Amino acid sequence: MRERHFLSYRGVQLPLQLMQELDVDGLRHRNTWYTAGYDAQYRPLWIEQRVYGEVALRHDYRWHADGRLAEAVIQQPDEDPVIRRWD
C-alpha cells in the first residue's frame, strides 16, 4: 500500500478527490492536510483528515471486483460511523 499526502479535496461525491499532493517535508508547515492509503490499482482504501497531526475525519473504502465503490465508512471522533453502500 502506498501512502500519499494532500492539501485539499474537491467535489462532494465519494470517494473524496484529493488534490495538491504534498511531500513529507511539506507537512511540517501545515496545520491541516489529508493522508490516504492506496491499493495496487491506485484506488483509495482510506483517507484521513489530519488537524495538528490528530485524525479529525476518516473515510474507509471497499471496492467491488469490477472497480466500482462498494462501501464507504465515514468516522469522526466521538460520533457513530456513517456507512454508505452501493450495489
Steps between C-alpha positions, in 0.01 A plus 500: 500500500624844412435794734471852354428847645284779361404857577130485413220323314236600247142398436242337722482149360673201654776408497650839578704641209824612663709774340829686539729218609751584774833339571592409858702821541191700402309362799723678752344837416135387485235499768254300289557240228367171366684168503380207291593137444460354151479145365691362201237645261548848659154493657479662844455249782487765772531876533565694820468871556770603747480817707814577700599136443181355653239313293191723465320293235556158344350330195549127439411367154424154370478428127302257280709262286402703191652819648183671620479635853322247723510661844615815679528523877529860620623552856540810711628495857227453761233423237350178368638403157290569192494206261398534134471198270458464125386186318 
